[in-house]
Each structure stands twice: as structure tokens, then as C-alpha cells.
Amino acid sequence: MKKYVLICLMLSLFSCTRERKEVDAYGNFEATEIILSSQTSGTIVSLLKREGQKISKGDTLAIVDTTDICIKIKQLINQQETIQLKEKGIKLFLSNLIHELMVANNEKIRIHKLFDNNVATEEQKEKSDLKVVLLNNNILQQKLKLKELEKEKINLLNEYSLLKNKRDRCFIVSPENATLLNRYREISEYVRLGNPIDKIANLEYLVLRVYISGGQLAKVKLGDRVSIGYDCDNKIKHVSGVVEWISSKAEFTPKTIQTKEERIAQVYAVKIRVENKDKEIKIGMPGECSFNKSL
């Protein structure tokens, strides 16, 4: 009986040792973390999401006070409306002037014919000519006024675009589907340009960063599917991953590696993209990979 138990233990040990030999590299899982910073200075008036909450691309996470900007925008809108009223009045006046000019030109032609037949006087002829000249000058002035108003409208539009851009920067918006990992500010806190507010990351895909020796480089290529293992319910669970990056430079093994002998060795970093839709894998968890097989 003792011999049987001993044989079972040896077989088990041999099996574990064999399984361990199949592991080519170890590392930790990480995510592409994005720190969303304030794009303006002001007081935070609203925080719309909680830490740990899933967020979608385009979701507003925080709002910095927009009161002053909104007041300026309202003033610009009022100025725009005033200009439109002026423009409407000038165009109506200009239309009347053009009609008067048409009548004056006809009258001028009539007076000139009468003058040629010695029926109209020199004074009447000059008066008809002068009226046409004055109307043309007045029409020119009104057109110049319309051009000036058009310039004002363009300037107001440019100023409005700048203010709208400033207002938009008061809204902290998620650039992608992600999870809110950390919050660095609270409501009523004053933030300056560049102050971090939230940290987000897409946890549906994580990266296992491992380190391999120069001798292992021939085993792995970009796009290779490899087997990834991680701790789950007191056992190693395996999933498939894809090699997405291999470092072109050797480096010393990070200090997180346990033994001194391993730390002084030069290795190459490798990133393996892993699907994590069940959210079983957490940032910082240890993992292992085998380059010779995939699921």
C-alpha cells in the first residue's frame, strides 16, 4: 500500500513538473489605462458616473462650471439677432432705393428728351441728373453697410465657435467603451487645466506582459495564438491570446521577478492580447503563457 501511494505521488509530481515545463513565460495582466484630465479651469458641478461603473463611448463623466461661458454665448446670440434686424432694415431700404433709382432713370431719360426738344429747362435736366447720382451714392452706402454687417456676423460666428469649444471642453467625455477605475476629484472642487479627474480602461481586453529570453524569440511571432493561464477558483484556467507586440530591445528583467539570477538576465518584453468578457482577469493578476499551443 505504501509503495502504491509513493508511486502515485511520484507520478503526480512528474505530471506537475511536466506541466510546468510547458509554460514558456510569466508576467502580469495590464490594461490600457486612460487618464481623463480637465481641459479648462473651473469648479466641478457634476459627476455622473461611479467608480467601477461601465461607461460607453461618448458618455459624459464630469462637468466643469459653464455659467460664465453660457452668459457670453447668450450675449453673442443677442448681438447676432440685433445685426439680423439691422440687416433686414437695410435690405428693405435698399430695395426701395433701387426702385426709386429705376423711376429716376426713366425720368432722367424723359427730361433729356424734352430738353433736346427745348421743352425742359437746363435746371430740370441737372436736377434729374443729380437725383440719379444721389440715389446711386445712397445705394452704394447701403451696400457698404451690409458688407460691414457681414463682417460683424463672421466675427461673431468665430467668437461663438471659440466659446462653444470652451463650453464643450467643460464636459469630460469618455473616448471609448470602458470601466471607470478611479476618480481623483469630487463635486465643488476647483480644477485647473490638465488636472486629472478620472481614470478609465477597457477591461474586456487585457494584455499579459511577459518576458522571454533571446533563445525563445524564435518561438514567437506577431499574430501567433498562444495559450494563457491564470488563477481561477484555486486552479489554472486557460484561454487563448494573440501576440500583439514584441520588444525590439533587450532589457533587464523587472524587479518583480523573484530571483536575483533572473533579475540580472536580459530579456525581451512581449504583449499578448487576451479577451476578458467575463471579467475574471483583473489588472495586476499574474499569468503564464505557452507559445507552443493555443486553445
Phi, psi and omega in degrees: 000315180298321179296321181296317178296318180297318179296319179297319179296319180294319178296320179295316179297319179296320180296316180296318181296320180294320180295320180294328180292337180285344179279125184266331184202157179234157178185200180229151179277142178217163179236160174279100184270138180242124176263119180268118184252160178293135179260007178204176177255141180161185181264135177288123182252346181203137172235116193261350181232158180253157175299137181088351183277141176285141181229154180254159177302130180094351178294139176275126182261325182207155179229129174265145185311128182246010188304306183300318181294318180296324177296316179295321178296318178298319178298320178295321179297320178297318178297321179297320179294322177297316179297320179296322177295316177300315181298318179297316179296317181294319180295322177295315179297319180296322178297319178294320179296319180297320177296317178298322180295320179298316178295317181296321178295318177297319179294321179297316179298317180298314181297319180297322177294318178296321180295320179296332179264013178060032178260320179265156181270167176299322180296317178297319178298313180294323180295318179294322178294316182297321181298319178296318179298314180297318179295320178297317178298319180295319178297318178299317179298318180293323177293323176295321177297320178296322177295320178296319178296324179295321177296318178298320179298318179295316179298317178296321179295319177296317179295321178297318179298319179295316180293321179296320178297319177296319179295318180297327180288350176282349181256118178274113188243140179287130181279352182200169172293130187197188174236137179282111184274309185221149174238130185255349182226160179237166178301142179081356175283144178271130179241151175251167179305124178095351177293131179292141179243311182224153170240129181233163176200146174276111184267000179285339174227124177244169179239129172265115178264117179239169180233131182235158179278169179298327179292339181270351184302325182293341182282338191234139178225157178301135180090351178297141171267131183229164179269130180246135178239143177210159182287130177207117180056048176063025175211166180272121177258136183250138175224170180266146177223166181236130178290118183247350180199137175231126182295141179270355182237141175281151178215165176285145181301135179304154183293347178291340175291137195290308190273151180295322180300319180288327183292329183272353179281149177267136185223175177242133179280142179226135176251131181238121182278129185232133176286138186220048185293332178279353179061028178284329181272132180249154177299131179094346179298144175286152178212167179222161181215155175235125183277344185273352181213156175218160181277000000 
